[in-house]
């Protein structure tokens, strides 16, 4: 059974940066497409970035392009999301997801991913 645990969320001032971490267990990460989603109360969970298995390609939603960077360490079975120039509208719970069959040529969709972490809260406020 694949399990994911995110960490790194915290209160950050606008313009700041942070790195979210997602540790994956129960599966060899190198064969999985990975993604980060975020959700605010009352709204649907939205995909912000993904990376194909083997790290062959990445995708970023327009709202985060140039500020978010997805990466992975297959040896550590860990996925990262580096976030720079944080804005108040980045405030959300951030979720990590993986799936061996998911594509990564468009905005990731929840239905494409079968394994999820519980999420980590990011608050951007002065």
Helices and strands as residue ranges (DSSP letters): E 3-7, E 11-12, E 18-25, G 29-31, E 33-39, E 46-51, G 53-55, E 58-60, E 68-73, G 74-76, E 78-83, G 88-90, E 92-99, G 110-112, E 115-116, E 120-124
